[in-house]
Amino acid sequence: MTTFQTLRRDIERAPLAGWKRFTRWLRHRMPTGLYARSLLIIILPMVLLQAVVAFVFMERHWQLVTQRLSMAVTRDIAAIIDLIETYPQDGDYSEIVRIARERLELIVSIEPGTELPPPRSKPFFNILDEILSEEIVRQIRRPFWIDTVGESNLVEVRILLDNKVLRVYARRSQAYASNTHIFLLWMIGASLVLITISILFLRGQIRPILALAQAAESFGKGQKMPENFAPRGADEVRRAGLAFILMRERIERQMEQRTAMLTGVSHDLRTILTRFKLQLALAGDNPDLQGLNKDVEDMQSMLEGYLSFARGDAEEDVGELRLSDLFERFEVEAELQDRTFTSAIDGADEVMVRPNAFGRLVGNLVSNAMRYARSVHVDARHGAKWLTITIDDDGPGIPERSRDDVFKPFFRLDAARNLDASGTGLGLAIARDIARSHGGDVTLSDSPMGGLRATVRVPA
């Protein structure tokens, strides 16, 4: 059973639910782009209007004109038959033939002692054959044979009289509205011109919307906005473009203010930490001060991690990064830490990202995996639209209820993959922040290796 038959059965059984399913089915098969939908909004009403006009014209005007022309031709043939029967003394009917040719524009011949040929097969659609036959039956009421099929400009009619056959040739235009196609050609031609104008106009209106979408997508990925972007098009599109530019400026200004503030805080805190380190160095190797040295180092590590998280490398430009080079660096780190690291790349090796930030993103996830697991496997799939990097390990994993919380800054787990003394609680937060600045995200799930799987998905 086809999909359409299934929908029809559902509509008959449950009209409301069936119609909802039909509209959902139709919506999924309609174009999704604004340009295509706008063309449908213009073309469909035009096509429906022309179909209705053409149908009415064919059924009313064309049929009416053809009927009146056929009626006139049949009336002329009936008059010729009356002349033949009224003046039988004209043996060769030369005068009747002359009158028909000169006054009625009909070619007439009388053939004594002949019969009508066998009936021809009726055409599937021929309005002239149908209407002309009806008029001959109504006005003449004699056996007849007509030939309206073919490319000839003539219509042949044969009428059976007493022991003779009247053979009449008439121009097709005398019995048939043959210029109807001119109306259809004008209607179709005008429609094509209007559709062409509509397409050109719509392209001019859609182009600013596409430019705005591209600018928003670039800004969402952390890339520079196109240099030639400017609000243009209709008033509503201009307002949307101007609102986007103002929003972008506010966000960039806020980021600059945050970076400037954190830079000042960093300078002040680093000055204090430097004094602490100097005083501790002057104090010598005192066992009682080892805990204080450790606290100063932790403060220094937390400060650097927080500044990296807040800064997010937003000022870095997009460039080319080779995944193989990145994975080779991880292999070296794994050997130093006595870990097993494997990798695989499916697709292009080069990706267009912010190299330092993206390296930090993957590096944080791989380092986090190496900290708690013995074996780590990284799989990169570079498709047409998305770059997906999967990091699997055989470590203790993270409970499902805590997988969203670990991306919060300074969040610490009580068990399983708890942060050691060198951790700051910002690694995963920085990773997700960088992934989202590229227009993607980082998610956590169970790994086939028995540990944790981290999936990075960003636009290619």
Secondary structure by P-SEA (a helix, b strand, c coil): ccaaaaaaaaaaacaaaaaaaaaaaaaaaccccaaaaaaaaccaaaaaaaaaaaaaaaacaaaaaaaaaaaaaaaaaaaaaaaaaaccccccaaaaaaaaacccccbbbbbcccccccccccccccaaaaaaaaaaaacccccccccccccccbbbbbbbcccbbbbbbbbcccccccaaaaaaaaaaaaaaaaaaaaaaaaaaaaaaaaaaaaaaaaaaacccccccccccccaaaaaaaaaaaaaaaaaaaaaaaaaaaaaaaaaaaaaaaaaaaaaaaaacccccaaaaaaaaaaaaaaaaaaaaaaaccccccbbbbbaaaaaaaaaaaaaaabbbbbbccccccccccaaaaaaaaaaaaaaaaaacccbbbbbbbbcccbbbbbbbbcccccccccccccccccccccccccccccccccaaaaaaaaaaaaccbbbbbbbcccbbbbbbbccc
